[in-house]
Amino acid sequence: MKNWTALGGVLLTFWLVAGCGGGGPAPEDAKPFAAAIEKYLKDHSMGMKVEAFESLEVTGDTAKASVKMAAKDLGYGLRPTWQITFERKSGVWQVSHVDR
């Protein structure tokens, strides 16, 4: 019985460590991409804002991100996750495609 208790403790610890780490990219890493999304939202007159980056993968001059969005003026409501593709043009990241 002690072995099962020890195994359960180890598994619980592993589960907690795995679930509490990671998250999204560091805020500094996401700044140029957040700026690109803000420009995209403004250009398309969308009342949304970036709530959090869930993932960000950069490959050369392209990048893909999974971004949790929220209504700009409301503190409640749906928080959809958008899949956003970026391209770097003249050193500036721009939104090239959005899957909502």
Protein Blocks (a to p, Z undefined) as FASTA:
>chain_A
ZZmmmmmmmmmmmmmmmmmgnmiadfklmmmmmmmmmmmmmmnopabddfbdfbdcdehj
accdddddddfkbcgdjddddddddddeehiacdfbdcZZ
